[in-house]
């Protein structure tokens, strides 16, 4: 999964499975905030992640994410 986010391109099946699982676990606003903080922390561990690749991951996997994917998002601002 990380290679997809460093170089761009199409994500693999295992990567998309993870995206789908994350969406399924983020059912409430609190769940989405927690998932957002987790994704944000993971993204910030890799300085050379491509922001456009990170933000496009869910759509490339055919998933409409309720959790924003960003290194700089304020996860407490999620209210849906």
URWOFEN-V752657 format. One record per run of one state. SS is the DSSP state (2 for helix, 1 for strand, 0 for the rest). FROM is the first residue (numbers start at 1). TO is the last residue. If there is no record, write none. Layout:
# URWOFEN-V752657
ss:SS from:FROM to:TO
ss:SS from:FROM to:TO
This chain:
# URWOFEN-V752657
ss:0 from:1 to:1
ss:2 from:2 to:7
ss:0 from:8 to:12
ss:2 from:13 to:25
ss:0 from:26 to:28
ss:2 from:29 to:43
ss:0 from:44 to:50
ss:2 from:51 to:60
ss:0 from:61 to:74
ss:2 from:75 to:77
ss:0 from:78 to:80
